[in-house]
Amino acid sequence: MIMDSSYPHTFDFTEGMSLVVECQTQEEIDLCWNRLTSNGGEESMCGWLRDRYGVSWQITPTVMKELLPRSPRVMEVMMTMKKLDIRKLQEAAE
């Protein structure tokens, strides 16, 4: 609504305004990621992306809250990823 309003504006979206989507499964992550990066969206690192309107999103698994405290390796592996892979993150936690 903000970007499509009939009123003139001179702003774009920045990372200062972002949305987080927590997903239960890899299939949910894949679905959200693919839909938000299609038609002009762009991938970033660590589960972050920007949709075609310039809105920043982080698509993250709900299990991340459990995995991060288990091992610093989880963070190291996550830092190498664009779209997060639950299986690889779980392996890093073990």
Contact map, one row per residue, 1 for C-alpha under 8 A:
1111100000000000000000000000000000000000000000000000000000000000000000000000000000000000000000
1111100000000000000000000000000000000000000000000000000000000000000000000000000000000000000000
1111100000000000000000000000000000000000000000000000000000000000000000000000000000000000000000
1111110000000000000000000000000000000000000000000000000000000000000000000000000000000000000000
1111111100000000000000000000000000000000000000000000000000000000000000000000000000000000000000
0001111100000000000000000000000000000000000000000000000000000000000000000000000000000000000000
0000111110000000000000000000000000000000000000000000000000000000000000000000000000000000000000
0000111111000000000000000000000000000000000000000000000000000000000000000000000000000000000000
0000001111100000000000000000000000000000000000000000000000000000000000000000000000000000000000
0000000111110000000000000000000000000000000000000000000000000000000000000000000000000000000000
0000000011111000000000000000000000000000000000000000000000000000000000000000000000000000000000
0000000001111100000000000000000000000000000000000000010000000000000000000000000000000000000000
0000000000111111100000000000000000000000000000000000111100000000000000000000000000000000000000
0000000000011111110000000000000000000000000000000000011100000000000000000000000000000000000000
0000000000001111110000000000000000000000000000000000001100000000000000000000000000000000000000
0000000000001111110000000000000000000000000000000000000000000000000000000000000000000000000000
0000000000001111111000000000000000000000000000000000001100000000000000000000000000000000000000
0000000000000111111100000000000000000000000000000000001111000000000000000000000000000000000000
0000000000000000111110000000000000000000000000000000001111000000000000000000000000000000000000
0000000000000000011111000000000000000000000000000000000011110000000000000000000000000000000000
0000000000000000001111100000000000000000000000000000000011110000000000000000000000000000000000
0000000000000000000111110000000000000000000000000000000000111100000000000000000000000000000000
0000000000000000000011111101100000000000000000000000000000111100000000000000000000000000000000
0000000000000000000001111101000000000000000000000000000000001110000000000000000000000000000000
0000000000000000000000111111100000000000000000000000000000001000000000000000000000000100000000
0000000000000000000000111111110000000000000000000000000000001000000000000000000000001100000000
0000000000000000000000001111111000000000000000000000000000000000000000000000000000000000000000
0000000000000000000000111111111100000000000000000000000000000000000000000000000000000000000000
0000000000000000000000101111111110000000000000000000000000111000000000000000000000110000000000
0000000000000000000000000111111111000000000000000000000000000000000000000000000000100000000000
0000000000000000000000000011111111100000000000000000000000000000000000000000000000000000000000
0000000000000000000000000001111111110000000000000000000000100000000000000000000000000000000000
0000000000000000000000000000111111111000000000001000000000100000000000000000000000100000000000
0000000000000000000000000000011111111100000000000000000000000000000000000000000000000000000000
0000000000000000000000000000001111111100000000000000000000000000000000000000000000000000000000
0000000000000000000000000000000111111100100000001111000000000000000000000000000000000000000000
0000000000000000000000000000000011111111111000001111000000000000000000000000000000000000000000
0000000000000000000000000000000001111111100000000011000000000000000000000000000000000000000000
0000000000000000000000000000000000001111100000000001000000000000000000000000000000000000000000
0000000000000000000000000000000000001111110000000011000000000000000000000000000000000000000000
0000000000000000000000000000000000011111111000001111110000000000000000000000000000000000000000
0000000000000000000000000000000000001001111100001111000000000000000000000000000000000000000000
0000000000000000000000000000000000001000111110011100000000000000000000000000000001100000000000
0000000000000000000000000000000000000000011111111100000000000000000000000000000001000000000000
0000000000000000000000000000000000000000001111111000000000000000000000000000001111100000000000
0000000000000000000000000000000000000000000111110000000001000000000000000000011111110000000000
0000000000000000000000000000000000000000000111111000000001110000000000000000000011110000000000
0000000000000000000000000000000000000000001111111100000111100000000000000000000001100000000000
0000000000000000000000000000000010011000111110111110000111100000000000000000000000000000000000
0000000000000000000000000000000000011000111100011111111110000000000000000000000000000000000000
0000000000000000000000000000000000011101110000001111111110000000000000000000000000000000000000
0000000000000000000000000000000000011111110000000111111000000000000000000000000000000000000000
0000000000001000000000000000000000000000100000000111111000000000000000000000000000000000000000
0000000000011100000000000000000000000000100000000111111100000000000000000000000000000000000000
0000000000001110111000000000000000000000000000000111111110000000000000000000000000000000000000
0000000000001110111000000000000000000000000000011110011111000000000000000000000000000000000000
0000000000000000011110000000000000000000000000011110001111100000000000000000000000000000000000
0000000000000000011110000000000000000000000001111000000111110000000000000000000000000000000000
0000000000000000000111100000100110000000000000111000000011111000000000000000000000110000000000
0000000000000000000111100000100000000000000000100000000001111101000000000000000000010000000000
0000000000000000000001111100100000000000000000000000000000111111000000000000000000010100000000
0000000000000000000001110000000000000000000000000000000000011111100000000000000000000000000000
0000000000000000000000010000000000000000000000000000000000001111111000000000000000000000000000
0000000000000000000000000000000000000000000000000000000000011111111100000000000000000000000000
0000000000000000000000000000000000000000000000000000000000000111111110000000000000000000000000
0000000000000000000000000000000000000000000000000000000000000011111111000000000000000000000000
0000000000000000000000000000000000000000000000000000000000000011111111100100000000000000110010
0000000000000000000000000000000000000000000000000000000000000001111111110110000000000000000010
0000000000000000000000000000000000000000000000000000000000000000111111110000000000000000000000
0000000000000000000000000000000000000000000000000000000000000000011111110100000000000000000011
0000000000000000000000000000000000000000000000000000000000000000001111111110000000000000000111
0000000000000000000000000000000000000000000000000000000000000000000111111111000000000000000010
0000000000000000000000000000000000000000000000000000000000000000000000111111100000000000000110
0000000000000000000000000000000000000000000000000000000000000000001101111111110000000000110110
0000000000000000000000000000000000000000000000000000000000000000000100111111111000000000000000
0000000000000000000000000000000000000000000000000000000000000000000000011111111100000000000000
0000000000000000000000000000000000000000000000000000000000000000000000001111111110000001100100
0000000000000000000000000000000000000000000001000000000000000000000000000111111110010000100000
0000000000000000000000000000000000000000000011000000000000000000000000000011111110000000000000
0000000000000000000000000000000000000000000011000000000000000000000000000001111111000000000000
0000000000000000000000000000000000000000000011100000000000000000000000000000111111111000000000
0000000000000000000000000000000000000000001111110000000000000000000000000000000111110000000000
0000000000000000000000000000110010000000001011110000000000100000000000000000000011111000000000
0000000000000000000000000000100000000000000001100000000000111000000000000000010011111100100000
0000000000000000000000000100000000000000000000000000000000000000000000000000000010111111100000
0000000000000000000000001100000000000000000000000000000000001000000000000000000000011111110000
0000000000000000000000000000000000000000000000000000000000000000000000000000000000001111111000
0000000000000000000000000000000000000000000000000000000000000000000000000000100000001111111100
0000000000000000000000000000000000000000000000000000000000000000001000000100110000011111111110
0000000000000000000000000000000000000000000000000000000000000000001000000100000000000111111111
0000000000000000000000000000000000000000000000000000000000000000000000000000000000000011111111
0000000000000000000000000000000000000000000000000000000000000000000000101100100000000001111111
0000000000000000000000000000000000000000000000000000000000000000001101111100000000000000111111
0000000000000000000000000000000000000000000000000000000000000000000001100000000000000000011111
